Amino acid sequence: MTILAFQGEHGAYSEEACRRHFGADVETLPCRTFEEIFEAVDNGKAMYGAVPVENSTAGSINKSFDLLLEHDLKVHGEMLLQVHHCLLTIPGNAATIREVRSHPQALAQCESYLNRRKFAAVPWYDTAGSAKDLAANPEPGVAVIASKLAAEYYGLEVVEERIEDLQNNYTRFFVVGLGEPAHAERCKTSLVFAVPNTPGSLYHALGEFAERKVNLTKLESRPRRGRPWQYVFYLDLDGHWQDPAISAAIVGLLNRAAFVKLLGSYQAAQTIENGGVGGQAELLQI
């Protein structure tokens, strides 16, 4: 059976993305930290890990990119999840709500909703964790913001769905694993590189792709760990690294860069509509 490692408690949005892609019966392995996801795949406890790498409103998740650079796991696929927050509470407690707990980011994404209802926002360590803790220690007047899947796990009542202030809130996940993923029909490639600290070095490095009409979909710099004021660049592009134009561009990049690491070529994701387990989006073949 395919085992997927994810960060957080059961009912986390990461787990919801896994179940909506791989199916409701997939076996999932909760991990306390992102590091534990990579360790679980490295030591064979999980076949794949689901790692959030970017949110459409909050931006990139830097820890994930740092770990991709440090480990030898390959990106085998990507998933996009439209995040819809739900207000959950103990069954029969909806009329008494005065305090809402959740991860600070979830509270911030529902700030207008909470203010309109004059609910007090209380930060918690995790969205699904707030649901788990409330179910274990019921308190009158307390609700949480978490996923619909968390309500199913912990027996909580869904008071209201889609309470986020911005509806177009997506999180992008990488599915990481050992070995090389199969060549898919519609691929993306991710890589990381560094260039010498000389005038025009980044310009000429990116020119290798422009000259071959390779479409770049993302470019982001990150501090190079252990080397102050040096930077690495994370790059996404359309296509597979074995495509002739992309292969030639990477060879050209190798001649100009201080180092290059290919993170993987994988099937590009379509959007998952987050409506609970049982959705229909077919995202990637692994």
C-alpha positions, -999 to +999 in steps of 0.1 A: +000+000+000+012+035-008+020+054+024+022+092+023+039+113+049+026+148+057+032+174+083+006+180+110-022+161+128-047+139+111-072+162+093-046+187+082-050+204+048-019+185+036-036+152+044-067+164+026-047+171-005-032+136-003-066+119+001-082+139-027-054+130-051-045+094-041-080+084-029-097+082+005-082+048+013-046+059+010-025+053+042-011+085+056+017+091+081+015+123+102+048+140+109+056+166+135+080+186+113+089+190+076+123+173+084+104+142+096+086+140+062+120+137+044+133+113+070+103+091+066+108+088+029+146+084+032+143+055+057+114+037+039+086+044+064+067+062+036+068+059-001+062+096-007+060+128+012+036+157+006+054+189+012+037+223+009+060+247-011+039+277-019+006+295-010-011+318-034-016+345-007+013+340+017+040+331-009+068+304-007+073+281+022+111+286+026+117+256+049+105+232+022+128+246-004+158+245+020+151+208+026+148+200-011+183+214-015+197+194+014+182+160+006+184+138-025+147+131-029+132+139-063+099+158-070+076+131-083+045+153-088+027+184-076-008+190-061-028+222-059-054+225-032-079+253-029-081+258+008-116+264+023-117+270+060-145+257+081-158+268+115-160+237+137-173+232+173-186+205+196-221+193+184-248+215+198-224+243+208-228+266+177-251+292+194-226+298+223-194+305+203-173+334+216-137+322+210-121+307+179-088+288+179-066+280+150-031+284+135-023+321+132-023+320+094-058+305+093-070+331+118-055+359+096-071+344+065-105+346+082-100+379+101-130+398+085-153+368+092-142+367+129-145+405+133-180+406+119-192+381+144-171+395+173-153+362+179-121+364+199-092+349+179-069+326+199-037+313+182-031+276+183-002+255+171-020+238+141-054+239+124-061+202+127-044+203+162-070+228+174-098+205+163-081+175+179-076+193+212-112+207+213-126+172+207-104+158+235-112+186+259-147+201+251-152+237+262-185+256+259-182+287+237-151+275+219-148+268+182-119+262+158-110+269+122-099+237+104-107+215+074-139+196+068-117+164+070-108+174+106-145+176+115-149+140+102-118+128+121-128+143+155-166+143+154-170+180+153-200+200+140-194+221+108-210+254+118-201+271+085-180+264+054-158+287+033-153+313+059-120+326+045-119+363+034-103+355+000-118+326-019-088+321-043-065+307-017-044+278-031-016+258-016+009+240-039+024+208-027+054+187-040+051+149-038+087+138-031+102+104-033+132+083-041+143+076-077+132+092-109+095+098-117+080+085-149+079+108-179+044+123-180+024+139-208+024+175-194+055+181-174+072+208-153+108+208-141+122+223-109+158+230-103+180+251-081+213+268-091+238+295-080+259+318-102+293+335-096+291+369-081+301+387-113+282+413-134+257+397-158+260+362-144+223+357-136+213+374-169+235+350-190+223+320-170+187+327-176+195+335-212+202+298-218+165+292-215+154+323-233+175+315-264+158+281-266+123+295-260+119+276-228+091+291-207+100+298-170+071+298-146+088+308-114+121+323-103+129+330-067+161+337-047+169+323-013+199+329+010+225+301+006+227+284+040+260+287+057+273+313+032+262+348+043+252+371+014+253+344-012+221+333-029+206+303-047+178+305-073+148+282-075+135+278-110+103+262-124+099+257-162+074+240-185+086+207-199+108+177-190+145+179-185+150+153-213+132+175-239+159+185-264+156+223-258+155+220-220+184+195-219+205+219-240+195+248-218+206+229-186+239+220-202+244+257-210+234+266-174+260+241-161+287+260-180+277+293-164+266+283-129+285+277-097+263+246-092+230+232-105+207+207-088+178+191-107+149+187-082+128+167-107+106+167-138+070+157-130+035+159-142+020+194-137-010+196-114-045+208-121-065+224-094-081+203-066-114+218-055-115+213-017-150+200-011-142+171+011-129+136+004-143+121-028-133+148-054-127+140-090-095+159-100-069+136-116-036+153-110-005+131-115+004+095-122+031+081-099 
